[in-house]
Amino acid sequence: MTAWQNKDAATLKQTMAPDFLFIGPQGVSTRDGWLSSLQYCSLVSASFADSQVRTLPSNAAVLIYKLHYVGDCGGNPIPSDTIVTATFARRNGRWWIVATTFTPVTH
């Protein structure tokens, strides 16, 4: 989250697989599309809760957690309470994030 908050695209790119997909309220983005959103989206703060890890066969894992964050995209507030599902795959001895889904939580 620190890299996102600091708009550090280089660090984020090192963790995201080349075929990474972000699935959120606005649709589906590629790694480059999501990284380009750093130009107009800001993350002010974030906190995590209730994390769970599920390992899958064939060098894969899923991380699920609640995320409360404050930020905006283009001056518009972004949903602040979200369930995040991040899917990881081990490729050539290295772990990569291959997909992340943000599901807004409505109260």
N, C-alpha and C positions, 0 to 999 in steps of 0.2 A: 504494500500500500504506500510505503514511503516513496518508491519510485514513481508511482502514479501521482501522488501528491506533488512531487518535485518535477513532474512532466519529463522524467528521465526515460525517453524512448529507447535509448541504447541498452540500458539495464533490462527493461521490460522485454525487449526483443530477444535477449539472451535466454529468457525463460520460456518463451512462447515458440512452439513448433512452427516451422514455415507454413504448414497447412492449418494453423490455428483458426478457430472460429469463435466469435463472441455472439451469443444469442441473448438478446435483451428486449426491452419494451419497444424499441425502434426497429427491430428486425435482426437480420444476421449480417455480421461484418467479418471480413478477413482480418488477419493480423495487421496488415498495412493500413486497412481502413480504420481499425480500432486505434492504432497508434497515431494516425493522423488526427483523430478526434481530440488528442491531447492539446492541440492548438487552441481549441475553443471550449474545452471542458475543464473544470477545476474541481479538485477534491480538497476540501478544507479540513475535514476530520473523519475518522473511521474507528469503529469498535466492533469486535467480534464476540460471538457467543455460540454455545451449543455445537461445537465442531464434531464431526464424525468422519472417520476414514473407512473406506471399504476397499479392500484389495480385490483385484480381479485376476483371472488367469492371464497368462501371456504378458507379464510385465506391464500391468495397468492398475490404476487406482483411481478412486473417486473421493474427493474431499467435499463435504457438504457443511455449510455453516451459515449462521445468521449474521448479516452485516448491517450495521446502522451507520450511515454516512451522511455527510453534509456536503453538498456541492452543486454545481450548475453546469449546463451546457448552453453556450450562446446566451447567457443571462437568464435562462429558464431553470428553475430548480429541478433536480433529478430525484427520482423516488428515493426516500431515505431509509426505508426498512426493506431489506431484500434477503431472499434465500439464494445463496450462491452454490452452484454445483460446478466444481472444477474437475475435469478429467485429465489425468496424467498418463503418459505412456513412456516406457523406457525404450529408447532407441539408441543403438550403438553405445550402450553403457551409460547413457545420460538420460535423466528425467526431463521431460518436456510437458508443458501445459498444452493440450491439444484442443480443448474446448472449455469454454466457461459460459454458464447460463446464469443470468440475473433474473430472478422471478420476484417482482415487487410484492410486498405483503400489504394488504389493505386492512385497515382497522375498522 
